[in-house]
């Protein structure tokens, strides 16, 4: 009798553990969703710096989302992606992510406008290809790592030379100040 009550207690505590709820923002959710909202790309780039003006931004965002989803989520969960300002980079990266992870007919786009963000939208789809996406992500990382992609896509910043010589003074020429105002007239090195 003692053994069966211990087994029941163990089963009860095991079933009360983590059920696989996924929320990128840390909000409350359940096991049925893989919630990367709100502000998906902003939250994904909080731990990875992507310089403003970088090229291939939608590819970088998509790779970050795929990295997160393939690690944290599982098939049959509803994936939720959100763009606060409706940028085309968000749209392109979300299309890549949903193509990799969900059936095309399964993707739903919903406008979520607010007075401050009239172009806000979210995409939802049922995850059906997590393992396949994970394998493709590994292959893409082998070809070019995300860090290399970010570095190569960063804008080129030219350093301004700090030791630029001031323009040379022209010695021997008479100037207005020298002729009429009696100012200086000799050059010094």
C-alpha positions as CSV (number, residue, x, y, z in Angstrom):
1,X,0.0,0.0,0.0
2,X,2.8,2.4,0.8
3,X,4.5,1.7,-2.5
4,X,1.4,2.5,-4.6
5,X,0.8,5.8,-2.7
6,X,4.4,6.8,-3.4
7,X,3.9,6.0,-7.1
8,X,0.7,8.0,-7.3
9,X,2.5,11.0,-5.6
10,X,5.4,10.7,-8.0
11,X,3.1,10.7,-11.0
12,X,1.2,13.7,-9.6
13,X,4.3,15.8,-9.1
14,X,5.7,14.7,-12.5
15,X,2.6,15.8,-14.3
16,X,2.6,19.2,-12.5
17,X,6.1,20.1,-13.8
18,X,7.0,22.1,-16.9
19,X,4.6,21.4,-19.7
20,X,6.5,23.1,-22.5
21,X,5.0,26.5,-22.5
22,X,7.0,28.9,-24.7
23,X,6.9,32.7,-24.5
24,X,9.8,34.8,-25.8
25,X,8.5,37.8,-23.8
26,X,8.2,35.7,-20.6
27,X,4.4,36.2,-20.5
28,X,2.0,33.6,-19.3
29,X,1.0,31.0,-21.9
30,X,0.3,27.3,-22.2
31,X,1.8,24.3,-24.0
32,X,-0.4,24.9,-27.1
33,X,1.6,28.0,-28.3
34,X,5.1,29.0,-29.2
35,X,4.6,32.7,-28.6
36,X,7.2,35.1,-30.0
37,X,4.9,38.1,-29.6
38,X,4.9,41.0,-29.0
39,X,7.7,42.7,-31.0
40,X,9.2,39.4,-32.2
41,X,12.3,40.8,-34.0
42,X,13.0,43.4,-31.4
43,X,13.0,40.7,-28.6
44,X,15.1,38.3,-30.7
45,X,17.8,40.9,-31.2
46,X,18.1,41.9,-27.6
47,X,20.8,39.4,-27.1
48,X,22.5,39.8,-30.5
49,X,23.6,43.1,-31.9
50,X,22.5,43.8,-35.5
51,X,23.9,47.2,-36.6
52,X,21.4,49.7,-38.1
53,X,21.8,49.8,-41.8
54,X,22.9,46.2,-42.1
55,X,22.1,44.3,-45.3
56,X,20.3,41.0,-45.2
57,X,18.4,42.0,-42.1
58,X,15.4,39.8,-42.9
59,X,17.7,36.8,-43.3
60,X,19.3,37.5,-39.9
61,X,15.9,38.0,-38.2
62,X,14.6,34.7,-39.8
63,X,17.7,32.8,-38.7
64,X,17.3,34.2,-35.1
65,X,13.6,33.1,-35.0
66,X,14.4,29.7,-36.5
67,X,17.2,29.2,-33.9
68,X,14.8,30.0,-31.1
69,X,11.8,28.0,-32.4
70,X,13.7,24.9,-33.2
71,X,15.3,24.9,-29.8
72,X,12.3,25.8,-27.6
73,X,9.1,24.8,-29.5
74,X,7.6,21.6,-30.9
75,X,5.3,20.4,-33.6
76,X,1.6,21.1,-33.2
77,X,2.1,24.3,-31.2
78,X,0.7,27.5,-32.7
79,X,3.5,29.8,-33.6
80,X,2.8,33.5,-33.1
81,X,5.0,36.2,-34.7
82,X,4.3,39.9,-34.2
83,X,5.5,43.1,-36.0
84,X,4.8,46.3,-34.1
85,X,5.5,48.7,-37.0
86,X,4.8,46.5,-40.0
87,X,8.3,46.9,-41.5
88,X,9.0,45.0,-44.7
89,X,12.0,43.3,-43.0
90,X,9.6,41.8,-40.5
91,X,7.2,40.7,-43.2
92,X,10.1,39.0,-45.2
93,X,11.6,37.3,-42.2
94,X,8.2,36.1,-40.9
95,X,7.4,34.6,-44.4
96,X,10.7,32.7,-44.3
97,X,10.1,31.4,-40.8
98,X,6.5,30.3,-41.5
99,X,7.6,28.7,-44.8
100,X,10.3,26.7,-42.9
101,X,8.1,25.7,-40.0
102,X,4.5,25.5,-41.1
103,X,2.3,24.4,-44.0
104,X,1.7,27.4,-46.4
105,X,-2.1,27.0,-46.2
106,X,-1.9,27.0,-42.4
107,X,-0.5,30.6,-42.1
108,X,-2.9,33.3,-40.9
109,X,-2.1,37.0,-41.1
110,X,-4.0,39.4,-38.9
111,X,-3.8,43.2,-38.7
112,X,-3.3,44.4,-35.1
113,X,-3.4,48.2,-35.4
114,X,-3.2,50.6,-32.5
115,X,-3.3,54.4,-32.5
116,X,0.5,54.4,-32.1
117,X,1.2,51.6,-34.5
118,X,-1.3,51.5,-37.3
119,X,0.6,48.9,-39.4
120,X,1.1,46.3,-36.7
121,X,0.4,42.7,-37.6
122,X,0.9,39.2,-36.4
123,X,1.2,35.8,-38.1
124,X,0.0,32.5,-36.7
125,X,0.5,29.0,-37.9
126,X,0.6,25.5,-36.6
127,X,4.1,24.1,-36.3
128,X,4.5,21.0,-38.5
129,X,8.1,21.0,-39.7
130,X,10.3,21.7,-36.6
131,X,12.7,18.8,-37.1
132,X,13.1,19.5,-40.8
133,X,13.7,23.2,-40.1
134,X,16.2,22.3,-37.5
135,X,18.2,20.1,-40.0
136,X,18.1,23.0,-42.6
137,X,19.3,25.4,-39.9
138,X,22.2,23.2,-39.0
139,X,23.2,23.0,-42.7
140,X,22.9,26.8,-43.1
141,X,25.0,27.4,-40.0
142,X,27.7,25.1,-41.4
143,X,27.7,27.1,-44.6
144,X,27.8,30.5,-42.9
145,X,27.3,31.0,-39.2
146,X,24.9,33.6,-37.9
147,X,27.7,35.5,-36.4
148,X,29.6,35.6,-39.7
149,X,26.3,36.7,-41.5
150,X,25.8,39.5,-39.0
151,X,29.5,40.7,-39.4
152,X,29.5,40.6,-43.2
153,X,26.1,42.3,-43.3
154,X,27.1,45.2,-41.1
155,X,27.5,48.6,-42.8
156,X,31.0,49.7,-43.5
157,X,32.0,52.5,-41.1
158,X,35.0,54.5,-42.3
159,X,37.2,55.8,-39.6
160,X,37.8,59.5,-39.7
161,X,41.5,60.0,-39.5
162,X,42.3,62.0,-36.3
163,X,45.7,63.1,-37.5
164,X,44.5,64.9,-40.6
165,X,46.9,67.8,-41.1
166,X,45.4,71.3,-41.1
167,X,45.6,73.0,-44.4
168,X,49.0,74.5,-45.0
169,X,49.4,78.2,-44.7
170,X,50.5,80.0,-47.8
171,X,53.5,82.1,-46.9
172,X,54.7,85.0,-48.9
173,X,51.2,86.1,-50.2
174,X,49.8,89.3,-49.0
175,X,46.3,89.2,-47.6
176,X,43.7,91.8,-46.9
177,X,44.5,91.7,-43.2
178,X,48.2,92.3,-43.8
179,X,47.7,95.2,-46.2
180,X,45.0,97.2,-44.7
181,X,44.7,96.1,-41.1
182,X,48.3,95.5,-40.2
183,X,47.7,92.0,-39.1
184,X,50.4,89.3,-39.0
185,X,52.3,88.5,-42.1
186,X,54.9,86.0,-41.2
187,X,54.3,82.2,-41.3
188,X,55.7,80.1,-38.5
189,X,56.1,76.3,-38.8
